[in-house]
């Protein structure tokens, strides 16, 4: 009797282990196929120069897909071309479904500082953009004397634009607020050049809005909110 009970117990354990292995294998297989499908759709929509990576971050995402619910998804693409700029984009969506809807999410587009410099116009004449301690910094030489300066700037945003506003200037060994530059004879005229510069962010997909911007080690990061509904496409529309 004891042997029979042990035998039944071992059989149940073996069956449970087999079932778990089958479930795990099925989940991984379907998850892999779903990730490949999402990556293909993102590649066709964004047309990036580099690779596209997709992660389904909800547990048992593969099996959930069989019921029409993908769960949370993160998509990263390198070298996306928008507004004459090249950027790396990461999109994070909540509760994605197989019919192309989501509960909303966020996105980040990182633009290299070489491209930020080109967008500054007169503000960037002679200055090169970069990041330092989380601040946007413009450095270089200005004026007929070629004064070396370091300009720190804040970045503010509207839903479809960001504005770079110089706040302080390191010149002649002093850190001077931009508003006080006229008091330095050697820096006369520099204040007019350091007026705020607004850059429009156009062609956003429906339901996507710019929320913030900050300097990183890799470039200027633009953060976006994504409204619930059809998942956004890279052509300014929704899926």
KAPENOR-V43297 format. One record per helix or strand of 3 or more residues. SS is the DSSP state (alpha for helix, beta for strand). FROM is the first residue (numbers start at 1). TO is the last residue. If there is no record, write none. Layout:
ss:SS from:FROM to:TO
ss:SS from:FROM to:TO
//
This chain:
ss:alpha from:2 to:46
ss:beta from:52 to:56
ss:alpha from:61 to:66
ss:beta from:69 to:82
ss:beta from:85 to:97
ss:beta from:105 to:111
ss:alpha from:113 to:119
ss:alpha from:121 to:124
ss:beta from:127 to:132
ss:beta from:135 to:142
ss:beta from:147 to:158
ss:beta from:161 to:171
ss:beta from:174 to:177
ss:alpha from:178 to:183
ss:alpha from:185 to:187
ss:alpha from:190 to:193
ss:beta from:197 to:200
ss:beta from:208 to:215
ss:beta from:220 to:226
//
